[in-house]
Amino acid sequence: MIFLAAIKPKRTEGGICSELPNYQTFRGPIIWSPLCSGLLSIWTTLSNMENEFYSPGEQRAAQVNRLFAAIATRYDLINDIQSLGAHRRWKRRVASLAAVKAGDRALDLCCGTGDISFALAKCGATVTGLDFSDAMLAVADNRNSKLKIKNVKFTQGDAQKTPFAAETFDAVAVGFGLRNLASWEAGLDEMARVAKPGARLIVLDFGKPDNALWRGIYFTYLKLLVPLLGLLVCGKPSAYAYIIASLRDYPAQRGVEARMRQLRLVNVRTDNFIGGAMSINYGEKPQSDGK
Ligand SMILES: C[S@@+](CC[C@H](N)C(=O)[O-])C[C@H]1O[C@@H](n2cnc3c(N)ncnc32)[C@H](O)[C@@H]1O
């Protein structure tokens, strides 16, 4: 209303010409130019933002830890807004692919606030959720103090080097986690190591669509709108600009699938959602690896 009032031309006496803006009295540009330049400067800032939470190499773990400490309490809310709730459906899909039953052991790497751990536990498995962020684990524990699910526990550790013996778990899942590791390959190798023969390995993460036009649209959404959401909901645009930065060096569904094959997993496949913007990689550890 304020804008409409501001751009409405002031009437002067006279015929049809009186309907036209009078350059002395039409104040639209006075309002619009700061508005447009404000939007343009937000746009330019977001699109040129160097990411304070992302650099490959030795600093990576410390930066990622700092990022999740900063957003832990708003993490679930932003997930819901950013995906319009769809992340819940993808995580249920992860749990169903894990195909666990009562008595099975399941591992949720990079468990964060525990969504996938809880979904696996509801299927009857005894679940360990592992994450290196105190802040995210505190939210997971807090949620469980309300949910009171007994067959899940959360523990701190590095997903690339877990404290578990080889061949411990019937299913190993990671949701939006592999991309955050200093070495995603080391994370996937670790998943395969702790999986029992016959166990299911499942990786859910942002993907890279094959279609160039769709990829462009989707990357623009990640580059501009998602950081804007981060700014509005938790005052941290760069924490959400991190997603597109971290995708740069991550090979996404195709690379993960190739690595699963290198690891000699069987029944390897990729499920794509929203035209490949989101994906689930699936593989099973062979009953006997033939070595
Ligand atoms: C985007 S969140 C995903 C949380 C949860 N899996 C989900 O799907 O909502 C990524 C999580 O990975 C954790 N993380 C990153 N690097 C890790 C590492 N090296 N070891 C263990 N956890 C790590 C972060 O602390 C964060 O909680």
The ligand as an SDF file (V2000), in Angstrom:
LIG
                    3D

 27 29  0  0  0  0  0  0  0  0999 V2000
   23.3050  -31.0000    6.7470 C   0  0  0  0  0  0  0  0  0  0  0  0
   23.4950  -31.7950    8.2820 S   0  0  0  0  0  0  0  0  0  0  0  0
   22.5630  -33.2760    8.0530 C   0  0  0  0  0  0  0  0  0  0  0  0
   21.8640  -33.7280    9.3000 C   0  0  0  0  0  0  0  0  0  0  0  0
   20.9030  -34.8840    9.1130 C   0  0  0  0  0  0  0  0  0  0  0  0
   21.5790  -36.0620    8.6230 N   0  0  0  0  0  0  0  0  0  0  0  0
   19.7590  -34.5280    8.2140 C   0  0  0  0  0  0  0  0  0  0  0  0
   19.6080  -35.1880    7.1900 O   0  0  0  0  0  0  0  0  0  0  0  0
   19.0070  -33.6090    8.5360 O   0  0  0  0  0  0  0  0  0  0  0  0
   25.1680  -32.3740    8.1770 C   0  0  0  0  0  0  0  0  0  0  0  0
   25.6800  -32.9130    9.4610 C   0  0  0  0  0  0  0  0  0  0  0  0
   26.9560  -33.5050    9.2090 O   0  0  0  0  0  0  0  0  0  0  0  0
   27.7450  -33.3170   10.3600 C   0  0  0  0  0  0  0  0  0  0  0  0
   29.1550  -33.5320    9.9940 N   0  0  0  0  0  0  0  0  0  0  0  0
   29.8840  -32.8450    9.1010 C   0  0  0  0  0  0  0  0  0  0  0  0
   31.1300  -33.3490    9.0240 N   0  0  0  0  0  0  0  0  0  0  0  0
   31.1760  -34.4030    9.8770 C   0  0  0  0  0  0  0  0  0  0  0  0
   32.1840  -35.3340   10.2320 C   0  0  0  0  0  0  0  0  0  0  0  0
   33.4080  -35.2880    9.6860 N   0  0  0  0  0  0  0  0  0  0  0  0
   31.8760  -36.2990   11.1190 N   0  0  0  0  0  0  0  0  0  0  0  0
   30.6540  -36.3540   11.6860 C   0  0  0  0  0  0  0  0  0  0  0  0
   29.6570  -35.4830   11.3990 N   0  0  0  0  0  0  0  0  0  0  0  0
   29.9180  -34.5150   10.5060 C   0  0  0  0  0  0  0  0  0  0  0  0
   27.4100  -31.9000   10.7900 C   0  0  0  0  0  0  0  0  0  0  0  0
   27.7690  -31.6510   12.1250 O   0  0  0  0  0  0  0  0  0  0  0  0
   25.9020  -31.8700   10.5390 C   0  0  0  0  0  0  0  0  0  0  0  0
   25.1850  -32.2090   11.6910 O   0  0  0  0  0  0  0  0  0  0  0  0
  1  2  1  0
  2  3  1  0
  2 10  1  0
  3  4  1  0
  4  5  1  0
  5  6  1  0
  5  7  1  0
  7  8  2  0
  7  9  1  0
 10 11  1  0
 11 12  1  0
 11 26  1  0
 12 13  1  0
 13 14  1  0
 13 24  1  0
 14 15  1  0
 14 23  1  0
 15 16  2  0
 16 17  1  0
 17 18  1  0
 17 23  2  0
 18 19  1  0
 18 20  2  0
 20 21  1  0
 21 22  2  0
 22 23  1  0
 24 25  1  0
 24 26  1  0
 26 27  1  0
M  CHG  2   2   1   9  -1
M  END
$$$$
